[in-house]
Amino acid sequence: MVESGTGRLAYLDWLRGLACLGMFEVHCYDAWLGGAARHGAFFGLTQFSGTVPAPLFIFLAGISSALVTDRMRRKGAKPGAVGKRIIRRGAEIFALGLVFRVQEYWLGQPWAPSTDLMRVDVLNMIGISIVLIGILCGLVQNRKASIVLAVSTSLGIALITPLLWTTWRPHWLPWYVESYINGVHIYANPQPWLFPIFPWTAFAFAGLATGFLLTSEWARRNASQMAAILGGSGIAIFSISRLLDAAPLQLYRVYDYWHTSPNFFFARVGIVLVIVWAAYAWCQWGWGAKGFSPLIQLGQTSLLVYWVHIEFVYGRFSILAQRSQGIAMATLGLMIIFAAMLMLSMARTRAKGRGAEILARLRLRRGMPSVAGES
């Protein structure tokens, strides 16, 4: 496997960076395009491409959890210890998601409604996904059993999603609880722009199964072949999903391909697997990991750049007026956001692990005038 200078798998960081870039693209054009530009084919294309970054982020959270689990198991850790560590990490991210919602609500005053505090966003769902993965990893230790259980869970979540969005909706729950199941929020129907457990956690368990495959002994010895197998599997899964979608017999009374259908879930998993293979190939044989890679850099600080860019795109500090720009100006804004987040990421990397040194320098600078006055 291609590794970066820090020992991280470079192609996984590259993938996170790619997801960041896709996220910038869909958010910037959604926030800023207005007038005729918002109703043209270009805007539709940007929003269609936005169906990939979120699944990729959550899928990679599953892979990362598998990597952590594998390292701990190789050191002899018991399933309970593995589960606790992963659950703790998931709880931390979920808590950060809640803090993020409070921040957005506070900065959005006086316009933001209090119900925004309970909105189910992607950080919340990544945290919940990792907690659920931790429960699974705390139950089993065998790799094959872990893969089977992860795949079964992913399939189960995908298959039950259409029912929980329609005929099996848990109406009896408070809206802020039901929203974690189907993304209903305060509305009469589930909202496809939110990130409920069903179907989004299915991507995390698919990533978990993929991660356990990548950390197997055979995959470690034959990394290129494993990546190619994943790419081929992705093409096969995507093709099967299209055949199932075209089949005259449907399992669900309400069939919504683009929002709840398991077929759309399979299609996106197939696309993600192909992207994983392409990223491995690009970092192994192309220019992906040669010299300085902006995507790898962004991928190493993906949480930070996600957190910060939202406020400069959608929030109070948006660098352009909302929904009033043409394609050229919105594209310029996208380039500025990319450059700014890259610089922020680089600054974060340079400062990491140097907190005591930086604090000492700040204290020294504050003390210099008084020292000079005494001399």
C-alpha positions in Angstrom: 0.0 0.0 0.0 1.2 3.5 -0.8 2.1 5.4 2.4 2.6 9.0 3.0 5.4 10.4 5.0 3.4 10.0 8.2 2.8 6.3 7.7 -0.8 7.0 6.7 -2.2 5.3 3.6 -1.8 8.0 1.1 -4.5 7.0 -1.2 -7.1 7.0 1.6 -6.0 10.6 2.5 -6.2 11.4 -1.3 -9.8 10.1 -1.3 -10.7 12.2 1.7 -9.2 15.2 -0.1 -11.2 14.3 -3.3 -14.4 14.2 -1.1 -13.5 17.6 0.3 -13.1 19.0 -3.2 -16.4 17.5 -4.3 -18.0 18.9 -1.1 -16.6 22.4 -1.9 -17.9 22.2 -5.4 -21.5 21.2 -4.6 -21.8 23.6 -1.6 -20.3 26.6 -3.5 -22.6 26.3 -6.5 -25.6 25.5 -4.4 -25.0 28.5 -2.1 -24.0 31.1 -4.7 -25.6 30.4 -8.1 -28.7 32.4 -8.8 -31.0 33.5 -11.6 -30.9 31.6 -14.8 -27.7 29.9 -13.8 -29.5 28.1 -11.0 -32.0 26.5 -13.5 -29.6 25.4 -16.2 -27.9 22.1 -16.9 -24.6 23.2 -15.3 -26.3 23.6 -11.9 -28.0 20.2 -12.2 -24.7 18.6 -13.1 -23.0 20.1 -10.0 -25.7 18.8 -7.7 -25.7 15.4 -9.3 -22.0 15.1 -8.7 -22.8 16.0 -5.1 -24.3 12.6 -4.5 -20.7 11.1 -4.2 -18.8 13.1 -1.5 -21.1 12.2 1.4 -21.1 8.5 0.7 -17.4 8.6 0.2 -16.8 10.3 3.5 -18.9 7.8 5.4 -17.5 4.8 3.5 -14.0 6.0 4.4 -15.0 6.3 8.1 -15.8 2.6 7.9 -12.5 1.7 6.3 -10.6 3.8 8.9 -12.5 1.9 11.7 -11.4 -1.4 10.1 -7.8 -0.2 10.1 -7.9 0.7 13.8 -9.6 -2.6 14.6 -7.0 -4.5 12.7 -4.1 -2.8 14.4 -5.5 -3.4 17.8 -6.3 -7.0 17.1 -2.8 -7.6 15.9 -1.5 -6.3 19.2 -3.7 -8.8 21.0 -6.5 -6.4 22.1 -9.7 -8.1 23.2 -13.0 -7.3 21.3 -14.3 -5.3 24.2 -11.3 -3.0 24.2 -11.5 -2.6 20.5 -15.2 -1.8 20.7 -14.7 0.8 23.5 -12.0 2.7 21.5 -14.1 2.9 18.4 -17.3 3.8 20.2 -15.4 6.5 22.1 -14.1 8.0 18.8 -17.6 7.9 17.3 -19.0 9.6 20.4 -16.4 12.3 20.1 -17.4 13.0 16.5 -21.1 12.9 17.3 -20.4 15.5 20.1 -18.5 17.6 17.6 -21.5 17.4 15.4 -23.7 18.8 18.1 -21.2 21.6 18.9 -21.2 22.4 15.2 -25.0 22.7 15.2 -24.8 25.1 18.2 -22.2 27.2 16.4 -24.3 27.4 13.3 -27.4 28.3 15.2 -25.5 31.0 17.2 -23.9 32.5 14.1 -27.2 32.3 12.2 -29.0 34.6 14.6 -31.5 36.2 14.5 -32.7 34.2 11.5 -31.9 30.6 12.4 -34.8 28.7 14.0 -34.2 26.8 17.2 -35.1 23.5 15.4 -31.8 23.8 13.5 -30.1 22.6 16.8 -31.7 19.2 16.2 -30.9 18.9 12.5 -29.3 15.6 11.5 -26.2 16.5 9.6 -23.3 14.5 8.2 -21.0 14.8 11.3 -23.8 13.5 13.5 -24.2 10.5 11.2 -20.5 9.8 10.9 -20.3 9.7 14.7 -23.3 7.4 15.0 -22.0 5.1 12.2 -18.7 4.7 14.1 -20.4 4.0 17.4 -22.5 1.3 15.7 -19.3 -0.1 14.1 -17.7 -0.1 17.5 -20.6 -2.3 18.8 -20.0 -4.7 16.0 -16.3 -4.9 16.5 -16.8 -5.4 20.2 -18.9 -8.5 19.5 -16.6 -10.4 17.2 -12.9 -10.9 16.7 -12.7 -13.1 13.6 -12.0 -11.3 10.4 -14.4 -13.4 8.2 -17.2 -13.1 10.8 -16.6 -9.3 10.9 -16.9 -9.1 7.1 -20.0 -11.2 6.9 -21.6 -9.2 9.8 -20.6 -5.9 8.2 -22.0 -6.8 4.8 -25.2 -8.2 6.3 -25.8 -5.1 8.4 -25.2 -2.8 5.4 -27.6 -4.8 3.2 -30.2 -4.9 6.0 -30.1 -1.1 6.5 -30.4 -0.5 2.7 -33.3 -2.9 2.4 -35.3 -1.5 5.3 -34.8 2.2 4.4 -37.7 2.5 1.9 -40.1 1.1 4.5 -39.0 3.4 7.3 -39.3 6.4 5.0 -42.9 5.5 3.9 -45.2 2.7 5.2 -43.3 1.9 8.4 -42.5 5.5 9.5 -42.3 5.7 13.3 -44.8 8.6 13.6 -45.2 8.0 17.3 -41.7 9.3 18.0 -40.9 13.0 18.6 -39.8 14.6 15.3 -36.2 15.1 16.6 -35.9 11.3 17.3 -37.7 10.2 14.1 -35.4 12.5 12.2 -32.4 10.3 13.1 -34.2 7.4 11.6 -35.5 8.9 8.3 -34.6 12.6 8.3 -38.1 13.9 8.6 -37.0 16.9 10.7 -40.0 19.3 11.3 -41.6 18.5 8.0 -44.5 16.1 7.0 -42.2 13.9 5.0 -38.5 12.7 5.2 -36.1 15.1 3.6 -33.4 13.7 1.2 -30.9 16.5 2.1 -30.5 15.3 5.6 -28.4 12.4 6.9 -30.5 9.9 8.9 -29.3 6.4 10.0 -31.3 4.9 7.2 -29.7 4.7 4.7 -26.5 6.5 5.5 -24.9 4.2 8.0 -25.1 1.4 5.4 -22.2 3.1 3.6 -20.1 2.9 6.8 -20.7 -0.8 7.2 -19.8 -1.3 3.5 -16.6 0.6 4.1 -15.9 -1.5 7.2 -16.2 -4.7 5.2 -13.9 -3.2 2.6 -11.4 -2.2 5.2 -11.3 -5.7 6.7 -10.6 -7.0 3.2 -7.8 -4.5 2.6 -6.1 -5.5 5.9 -6.2 -9.2 5.2 -2.8 -11.0 4.8 -3.5 -11.7 1.2 -4.4 -8.1 0.5 -1.2 -6.9 2.2 0.9 -9.1 0.0 -1.1 -8.3 -3.2 -2.3 -4.8 -2.7 -2.6 -4.0 -6.4 -4.6 -7.1 -7.1 -6.9 -6.3 -4.2 -7.5 -2.8 -5.4 -8.3 -4.1 -8.9 -10.7 -6.7 -7.4 -12.5 -3.8 -5.6 -12.7 -1.8 -8.8 -14.1 -4.8 -10.7 -16.6 -5.5 -7.9 -17.7 -1.9 -8.0 -18.4 -2.2 -11.7 -20.3 -5.5 -11.2 -22.4 -4.0 -8.3 -23.2 -0.9 -10.3 -24.3 -3.0 -13.3 -26.5 -5.3 -11.1 -28.1 -2.3 -9.5 -29.1 -0.9 -12.9 -30.6 -4.3 -13.9 -32.6 -4.5 -10.7 -33.9 -1.0 -11.2 -35.1 -1.9 -14.7 -36.7 -5.1 -13.6 -40.6 -5.1 -13.8 -41.0 -6.6 -10.4 -40.4 -4.3 -7.4 -40.4 -5.2 -3.7 -41.7 -1.9 -2.4 -45.1 -0.3 -2.7 -43.4 3.2 -2.8 -40.3 3.1 -5.0 -38.1 6.2 -5.0 -34.9 5.4 -6.8 -33.0 8.6 -6.1 -33.7 8.8 -2.4 -34.5 5.4 -0.7 -34.0 2.6 -3.2 -31.5 -0.1 -2.3 -30.7 -0.1 -6.0 -29.4 3.5 -5.8 -27.4 2.6 -2.7 -25.8 -0.3 -4.5 -25.0 2.0 -7.5 -23.3 4.5 -5.2 -21.3 1.7 -3.4 -20.2 0.5 -6.8 -19.1 4.0 -7.8 -17.2 4.4 -4.5 -15.4 1.1 -5.0 -14.3 2.1 -8.5 -13.1 5.5 -7.1 -11.1 3.6 -4.4 -9.4 1.5 -7.1 -8.7 4.6 -9.2 -7.3 6.5 -6.2 -5.0 3.6 -5.4 -3.8 3.4 -9.0 -3.2 7.2 -9.2 -1.2 7.2 -6.0 0.7 4.0 -6.8 1.6 4.6 -10.4 0.5 8.2 -11.2 1.2 11.6 -9.7 -1.2 11.3 -6.8 1.4 10.8 -4.1 4.5 12.3 -5.9 5.7 15.5 -4.2 3.2 17.8 -2.6 -0.4 16.7 -3.1 -3.2 19.2 -2.3 -5.7 16.4 -2.0 -3.7 14.4 0.4 -3.1 17.5 2.4 -6.8 18.3 2.6 -7.6 14.7 3.4 -5.4 14.8 6.5 -7.5 17.6 8.0 -10.9 16.9 6.4 -12.8 17.5 9.6 -11.3 20.9 10.0 -11.9 22.1 6.5 -15.4 20.8 6.5 -16.1 22.7 9.7 -14.6 26.0 8.5 -15.7 26.2 4.9 -19.4 25.9 5.7 -19.4 29.3 7.4 -17.6 31.0 4.4 -20.0 29.4 1.9 -23.4 29.2 3.6 -22.9 31.2 6.7 -22.7 34.7 8.0 -19.2 35.1 6.6 -20.0 33.9 3.1 -17.5 35.4 0.7 -20.2 36.0 -2.0 -23.8 37.0 -1.9 -26.1 34.0 -1.7 -28.0 32.7 -4.7 -27.2 35.8 -6.9 -24.0 34.8 -8.8 -23.3 33.7 -12.3 -21.2 30.6 -13.1 -18.0 32.5 -13.6 -18.2 34.3 -10.2 -19.3 31.2 -8.3 -16.4 29.3 -9.9 -14.0 32.0 -8.8 -15.4 31.7 -5.3 -14.9 28.0 -5.4 -11.2 28.5 -6.3 -10.8 30.9 -3.4 -12.4 28.5 -1.0 -10.2 25.7 -2.2 -7.0 27.8 -1.8 -8.0 29.1 1.6 -8.9 25.7 3.0 -5.7 24.3 1.6 -3.7 27.0 3.4 -5.6 26.4 6.6 -4.9 22.6 6.3 -1.2 23.3 5.8 -1.1 25.6 8.8 -2.9 23.0 10.9 -0.4 20.3 9.9 2.5 22.5 10.7 1.1 23.4 14.1 0.1 19.8 15.0 2.1 18.6 18.0 3.7 22.0 18.5 1.1 23.4 20.9 3.5 23.8 23.8 6.1 25.5 21.6 3.7 27.9 20.0 2.2 28.8 23.5 5.7 29.4 24.8 6.5 31.7 21.9 3.3 33.7 22.5 4.1 34.0 26.2 7.7 35.2 25.3 6.3 37.8 23.0 3.9 39.1 25.6 6.8 39.3 28.1 9.2 41.1 25.8 8.0 44.7 26.4 8.1 44.4 30.2 11.6 42.9 30.0 12.8 45.7 27.7 11.3 48.2 30.1 13.3 46.8 33.0 16.6 46.8 31.2 
